Amino acid sequence: MLGVIKLLSERSSNVLKMIVEEYIKSAKPISSSSISDTLKCSSATVRNIMADLESKGYIEKTHISSGRVPSEAGYRYYVDNLMKPKEMTGEDMLNLQTIFSNNNLQLSDAISKSLEIISEMTNYTSVILGSSANENLLKKVEIMPLSDNNIIALIITDRGHVEHKNLTIPDTISVEEMKRVTEIINKLLVNTPIDKVSEKLEFKIKPIIGNYVKQHEVIYETFLNVFNDVANRSSMHFVGKNNLLNQPEFNSLEKVKDIIEKFDDKSLVDHIKANEDGINVYIGSENEFDEDVTIIKTKYNINGEVGTIAIVGPKRMEYDRIIGLLEYLNSNINR
C-alpha cells in the first residue's frame, strides 16, 4: 500500500476530504468554486490549496475539465487519515439483521444472502472465496434414503463443509447396496483430499465393490459423478458481477470486456483472497486484480474453514459505507 510521509494541514485535509467525497457522489471533476462556496472562503485560497495538493500527488487534472479528481494517493490518504466508517442506516441494518436472525440458515448461506443485499444496496460486486477442493479432506460419506429410488448423498469434509447431492438410483440397485459401498468408501478414502477422491475411487474402490454388489458399475459411476461435482465446485461465488459495469468508469466496450474476462479468470480472481487480518483496502495498483478498481476485503472463519469476503468497486467507492457494512458482517460472523 502507498505510504504517506507527512500529514496535511487541517485546511488542506478538509479540502481533500471534500474533493474525495464529492467526487464519490458525482463522478464529476471538482472545481475550486464549488469548494469555496462550502468553506466560505475565496476561490483563490482554494485554488492555492488545490495546487499544493496536486503538487503533492493527492489530486490530478482530467482531460475533459478544469476540475480535479482524487489520485490513488489521495484516496489512500483519505482512507488512512480522514475517513471514518459510516454508521449503517436503520433500513440497511434491518435487512441484514433479518438474515442473521434466521435460525434456519447456515452461516455460510447467511453470508451469501447478506452480500446479495450489499451488492444491491451499493451497486458494487461482492465476492466470496472459500477453500479450494485440495484444501479439504474427505471426512465421511453418508446416505439418507428419501424413497426406494431417491437418496441424498452427504459429503462431509474435515473443515465441517457439507455437500449434499440428490440422487436417483435404478430399481435394480437397493439402498442397502449403496450403504455397503458407502461403508467401503469411508474405510478406505477418509483423509483423502477431495480433488484426489475420484482417482482413488477408480483404483481402490472399484476393484473391491464388484465382490459385494451386482450392479457395481452403476454404483461406481454414481459416486464418481458425485465426487467430481464436489471437486469441481467453484470456491468462488460472485454477487452482482455486472454491477461494476454500471459505473461510469467502465463505460467503454474495451474496459467492459477486460473486466468480464478478469472475473472469469480463476487464477486472477484468486489474488483477491485476503492474507491479512482485519478489513483491508486495496486501491487501484495496490491490488493484483485490476488497477481501475478498489477491493475492500476481510477474512472469515466458519468452523475452521477460512475464506474471504470482498467488495469490488471503482476507485471512486463509498469507502466509509463499505467498511461499516463489512464491520457489521464481521461482528455477526464471529458472534
C-alpha positions as CSV (number, residue, x, y, z in Angstrom):
1,M,0.0,0.0,0.0
2,L,1.1,3.6,-0.6
3,G,2.7,5.3,2.4
4,V,2.2,8.9,3.4
5,I,5.2,10.6,4.8
6,K,3.8,13.9,6.1
7,L,0.3,14.8,7.4
8,L,-1.6,17.6,5.6
9,S,-2.7,20.7,7.4
10,E,-6.2,20.9,8.7
11,R,-7.3,23.2,5.9
12,S,-5.7,21.0,3.2
13,S,-7.2,17.9,4.8
14,N,-10.7,19.5,4.7
15,V,-10.3,20.4,1.0
16,L,-9.0,16.9,0.1
17,K,-11.8,15.3,2.1
18,M,-14.4,17.4,0.2
19,I,-12.9,16.6,-3.2
20,V,-12.9,12.8,-2.5
21,E,-16.4,12.7,-1.0
22,E,-17.9,15.0,-3.7
23,Y,-16.3,13.0,-6.5
24,I,-17.5,9.8,-5.0
25,K,-21.1,11.1,-5.2
26,S,-21.0,12.9,-8.5
27,A,-18.2,11.2,-10.6
28,K,-17.5,14.7,-11.9
29,P,-14.3,16.7,-11.5
30,I,-14.4,19.1,-8.6
31,S,-13.9,22.8,-9.2
32,S,-12.4,25.3,-6.7
33,S,-15.6,27.4,-6.8
34,S,-17.8,24.6,-5.5
35,I,-15.5,24.1,-2.6
36,S,-15.0,27.8,-1.8
37,D,-18.8,28.2,-1.5
38,T,-19.0,25.4,1.1
39,L,-15.9,26.5,3.0
40,K,-16.9,30.2,2.7
41,C,-13.5,31.3,1.6
42,S,-12.2,32.8,-1.7
43,S,-11.7,30.7,-4.8
44,A,-8.1,31.9,-4.9
45,T,-7.4,30.4,-1.5
46,V,-8.9,27.1,-2.5
47,R,-7.0,27.2,-5.8
48,N,-3.8,27.6,-3.9
49,I,-4.6,24.7,-1.7
50,M,-5.6,22.5,-4.6
51,A,-2.4,23.4,-6.4
52,D,-0.5,22.3,-3.4
53,L,-2.5,19.0,-3.2
54,E,-1.8,18.5,-6.9
55,S,1.9,19.1,-6.4
56,K,2.0,16.5,-3.6
57,G,0.2,14.0,-5.9
58,Y,-3.2,13.8,-4.0
59,I,-5.3,15.2,-6.8
60,E,-5.0,15.4,-10.5
61,K,-6.4,17.1,-13.6
62,T,-8.6,15.4,-16.1
63,H,-8.6,15.8,-19.9
64,I,-12.2,16.9,-20.0
65,S,-12.5,19.5,-17.3
66,S,-10.6,22.2,-15.4
67,G,-11.7,20.5,-12.2
68,R,-9.7,18.0,-10.2
69,V,-10.2,14.4,-9.2
70,P,-8.6,12.3,-6.4
71,S,-5.5,10.3,-7.3
72,E,-4.7,6.9,-5.8
73,A,-2.5,8.6,-3.2
74,G,-5.4,11.0,-2.5
75,Y,-7.8,8.1,-1.9
76,R,-5.2,6.3,0.2
77,Y,-4.7,9.5,2.4
78,Y,-8.4,9.8,2.7
79,V,-8.9,6.2,3.8
80,D,-5.9,6.2,6.3
81,N,-6.4,9.7,7.8
82,L,-9.7,11.3,7.1
83,M,-12.4,8.7,6.7
84,K,-14.5,7.2,9.5
85,P,-16.6,4.1,8.9
86,K,-20.2,5.1,8.3
87,E,-22.9,4.1,10.7
88,M,-25.5,1.9,9.0
89,T,-29.0,3.2,8.3
90,G,-31.9,1.6,10.1
91,E,-33.1,0.1,6.9
92,D,-29.7,-1.5,6.0
93,M,-29.3,-2.9,9.5
94,L,-32.9,-4.3,9.5
95,N,-32.3,-6.1,6.1
96,L,-29.1,-7.7,7.4
97,Q,-30.4,-8.5,10.9
98,T,-33.3,-10.3,9.3
99,I,-30.8,-12.7,7.6
100,F,-28.6,-13.3,10.6
101,S,-31.5,-13.9,13.0
102,N,-32.9,-16.6,10.7
103,N,-32.0,-19.8,12.6
104,N,-32.9,-21.9,9.6
105,L,-30.0,-20.5,7.6
106,Q,-26.5,-21.9,7.9
107,L,-23.9,-19.2,8.5
108,S,-22.4,-19.6,5.0
109,D,-25.8,-19.1,3.5
110,A,-26.4,-16.0,5.7
111,I,-23.1,-14.6,4.4
112,S,-24.1,-15.2,0.8
113,K,-27.5,-13.6,1.2
114,S,-26.0,-10.6,3.1
115,L,-23.7,-10.0,0.2
116,E,-26.6,-10.1,-2.2
117,I,-28.2,-7.3,-0.2
118,I,-25.0,-5.3,0.0
119,S,-24.4,-5.6,-3.8
120,E,-28.0,-4.4,-4.4
121,M,-27.6,-1.5,-1.9
122,T,-24.2,-0.3,-3.2
123,N,-24.2,-1.4,-6.9
124,Y,-20.8,-3.0,-6.4
125,T,-19.7,-6.6,-7.0
126,S,-19.4,-8.9,-4.0
127,V,-17.0,-11.9,-4.0
128,I,-16.9,-14.9,-1.6
129,L,-13.7,-17.0,-1.9
130,G,-13.8,-20.3,0.0
131,S,-11.2,-23.0,0.3
132,S,-10.4,-24.9,-2.9
133,A,-11.0,-28.6,-3.2
134,N,-7.5,-29.7,-2.5
135,E,-7.6,-27.9,0.9
136,N,-10.5,-30.1,2.1
137,L,-10.1,-33.7,3.1
138,L,-12.9,-36.3,3.0
139,K,-14.1,-37.0,6.5
140,K,-17.2,-39.0,5.8
141,V,-19.9,-40.0,3.3
142,E,-23.5,-40.6,4.4
143,I,-26.5,-41.9,2.6
144,M,-30.0,-40.8,3.5
145,P,-32.9,-42.6,1.8
146,L,-35.8,-40.5,0.6
147,S,-37.7,-43.3,-1.2
148,D,-37.0,-46.5,-2.9
149,N,-35.3,-44.7,-5.8
150,N,-34.2,-41.5,-4.3
151,I,-31.4,-40.8,-1.8
152,I,-29.3,-37.9,-0.6
153,A,-25.6,-38.4,-0.5
154,L,-23.8,-36.2,2.1
155,I,-20.1,-35.5,1.5
156,I,-18.5,-34.1,4.8
157,T,-15.0,-32.6,4.9
158,D,-12.6,-32.2,7.7
159,R,-13.4,-28.5,7.8
160,G,-17.0,-29.1,8.5
161,H,-18.2,-28.3,5.0
162,V,-21.2,-30.4,3.9
163,E,-22.2,-31.0,0.3
164,H,-25.4,-32.8,-0.4
165,K,-26.5,-34.4,-3.7
166,N,-29.9,-35.7,-4.6
167,L,-29.6,-39.0,-6.5
168,T,-32.0,-41.2,-8.3
169,I,-30.9,-44.8,-8.3
170,P,-32.2,-47.6,-10.7
171,D,-34.7,-50.2,-9.5
172,T,-32.0,-52.8,-9.8
173,I,-30.0,-51.2,-7.0
174,S,-31.1,-51.3,-3.4
175,V,-30.4,-48.6,-0.8
176,E,-28.6,-51.3,1.2
177,E,-26.1,-51.8,-1.6
178,M,-25.5,-48.1,-1.7
179,K,-24.9,-48.1,2.0
180,R,-22.5,-51.0,1.7
181,V,-20.4,-49.1,-0.9
182,T,-20.5,-46.0,1.4
183,E,-19.0,-48.1,4.2
184,I,-16.2,-49.2,2.0
185,I,-15.5,-45.6,0.9
186,N,-15.4,-44.5,4.5
187,K,-12.9,-47.1,5.4
188,L,-10.5,-46.6,2.5
189,L,-10.8,-42.9,1.5
190,V,-11.1,-40.9,4.7
191,N,-8.5,-38.1,4.9
192,T,-8.1,-38.1,1.1
193,P,-8.1,-34.6,-0.5
194,I,-11.4,-34.0,-2.2
195,D,-9.8,-33.5,-5.6
196,K,-8.0,-36.9,-5.3
197,V,-11.0,-38.9,-4.3
198,S,-12.2,-39.7,-7.8
199,E,-8.8,-41.1,-8.7
200,K,-8.7,-43.3,-5.7
201,L,-12.3,-44.3,-6.2
202,E,-11.3,-45.9,-9.5
203,F,-8.1,-47.7,-8.4
204,K,-9.0,-48.6,-4.8
205,I,-12.8,-48.9,-4.6
206,K,-13.9,-50.1,-8.0
207,P,-12.0,-53.4,-7.8
208,I,-13.4,-54.2,-4.4
209,I,-17.1,-53.3,-4.7
210,G,-17.6,-55.9,-7.5
211,N,-17.2,-58.6,-4.8
212,Y,-20.1,-57.1,-2.8
213,V,-22.5,-55.5,-5.3
214,K,-24.0,-56.9,-8.5
215,Q,-24.6,-53.5,-10.2
216,H,-21.2,-52.3,-9.1
217,E,-20.5,-50.4,-12.4
218,V,-23.6,-48.3,-12.0
219,I,-22.9,-47.5,-8.3
220,Y,-19.3,-46.7,-9.2
221,E,-20.4,-44.2,-11.8
222,T,-22.9,-42.7,-9.4
223,F,-20.3,-42.0,-6.7
224,L,-17.8,-40.9,-9.3
225,N,-20.2,-38.2,-10.6
226,V,-20.9,-37.1,-7.0
227,F,-17.2,-36.6,-6.1
228,N,-16.4,-35.0,-9.4
229,D,-19.2,-32.4,-8.8
230,V,-17.9,-31.7,-5.4
231,A,-14.2,-31.4,-6.5
232,N,-15.2,-29.1,-9.4
233,R,-17.5,-26.9,-7.3
234,S,-16.1,-23.4,-7.6
235,S,-14.8,-22.0,-4.4
236,M,-15.6,-18.6,-6.0
237,H,-19.0,-17.0,-5.7
238,F,-19.9,-13.7,-7.3
239,V,-22.9,-11.5,-6.4
240,G,-23.7,-8.6,-8.7
241,K,-20.9,-9.4,-11.2
242,N,-22.4,-6.9,-13.7
243,N,-22.9,-4.1,-11.2
244,L,-19.4,-2.8,-11.8
245,L,-20.2,-2.3,-15.4
246,N,-22.9,0.2,-14.5
247,Q,-20.3,2.6,-13.1
248,P,-19.3,5.5,-15.4
249,E,-15.7,4.5,-15.1
250,F,-16.4,1.3,-17.1
251,N,-18.5,2.7,-20.0
252,S,-16.1,1.7,-22.8
253,L,-16.6,-1.7,-24.5
254,E,-12.9,-2.4,-24.2
255,K,-13.0,-1.9,-20.4
256,V,-16.2,-3.9,-20.0
257,K,-14.7,-6.8,-22.0
258,D,-11.5,-6.6,-19.9
259,I,-13.3,-6.7,-16.6
260,I,-15.6,-9.6,-17.6
261,E,-12.6,-11.6,-18.8
262,K,-10.8,-11.0,-15.4
263,F,-13.9,-12.1,-13.4
264,D,-13.8,-15.4,-15.5
265,D,-10.1,-15.9,-14.8
266,K,-10.0,-18.1,-11.7
267,S,-6.2,-17.7,-11.2
268,L,-6.6,-13.9,-11.3
269,V,-9.7,-13.8,-9.0
270,D,-7.7,-16.0,-6.6
271,H,-5.5,-12.9,-6.0
272,I,-8.5,-11.3,-4.3
273,K,-8.1,-13.7,-1.3
274,A,-7.3,-11.9,1.9
275,N,-4.0,-12.7,3.5
276,E,-4.2,-10.1,6.3
277,D,-6.4,-9.9,9.3
278,G,-9.0,-7.1,9.7
279,I,-10.6,-5.1,6.9
280,N,-8.1,-4.0,4.3
281,V,-8.5,-1.6,1.4
282,Y,-6.5,-2.1,-1.9
283,I,-6.8,0.9,-4.2
284,G,-6.0,0.6,-7.9
285,S,-2.4,-0.5,-8.4
286,E,-2.3,-1.8,-4.8
287,N,-4.4,-4.8,-5.8
288,E,-3.4,-7.6,-8.2
289,F,-6.7,-7.8,-10.0
290,D,-7.3,-4.5,-11.9
291,E,-5.7,-1.1,-11.5
292,D,-9.0,0.7,-12.1
293,V,-10.8,-0.9,-9.2
294,T,-10.7,-0.8,-5.4
295,I,-11.0,-4.1,-3.4
296,I,-12.1,-4.0,0.2
297,K,-11.8,-7.4,1.8
298,T,-11.8,-9.3,5.1
299,K,-11.3,-12.9,6.2
300,Y,-13.9,-15.1,7.6
301,N,-13.6,-18.4,9.6
302,I,-16.5,-20.8,9.8
303,N,-15.8,-23.9,11.8
304,G,-12.1,-23.8,10.7
305,E,-13.0,-23.1,7.0
306,V,-11.2,-19.9,6.2
307,G,-12.3,-17.7,3.3
308,T,-12.5,-14.1,2.0
309,I,-15.4,-11.7,1.7
310,A,-14.5,-8.9,-0.8
311,I,-16.3,-5.9,-2.3
312,V,-15.1,-4.8,-5.7
313,G,-15.9,-1.3,-7.0
314,P,-14.4,1.7,-8.8
315,K,-11.7,3.7,-7.0
316,R,-14.5,6.2,-6.6
317,M,-16.0,3.9,-4.0
318,E,-18.0,4.7,-0.9
319,Y,-15.2,3.6,1.4
320,D,-16.9,4.7,4.7
321,R,-20.1,2.8,3.9
322,I,-18.5,-0.4,2.7
323,I,-16.1,-0.6,5.7
324,G,-19.1,0.0,8.0
325,L,-21.0,-2.8,6.3
326,L,-18.1,-5.3,6.5
327,E,-17.5,-4.4,10.2
328,Y,-21.2,-5.4,10.8
329,L,-20.8,-8.7,8.9
330,N,-17.6,-9.5,10.8
331,S,-19.4,-8.9,14.1
332,N,-22.2,-11.3,13.2
333,I,-19.9,-14.0,11.7
334,N,-17.7,-14.0,14.8
335,R,-20.6,-14.0,17.3
